[in-house]
Amino acid sequence: MERKLYKQLWKARFEKMLTLEKEGLKTYQDLIKDCSKKENLRQHPAIQLNLEQVAEDEKRHIKLVEELLAILNRQPD
């Protein structure tokens, strides 16, 4: 396969990964908001703390995928 085609393939993969990571972050942020609104969940702060940690992980994943895309875009065709 030509180098250009490999580059297109990896770009599509990384863009899909970025989309999924951003969707995951949004989901966890929504869950965190729900935790603060619901009385029964406010009584268990560990749940919210765990969700916040996962959200931070998702943010790091987003940065990593963005870096991968930047590296890929610097590669010659």
Secondary structure, 3 states (H helix, E strand, C coil): CCHHHHHHHHHHHHHHHHHHHHHHHHHHHHHHHHHHHCHHHHCCHHHHHHHHHHHHHHHHHHHHHHHHHHHHHHCCC
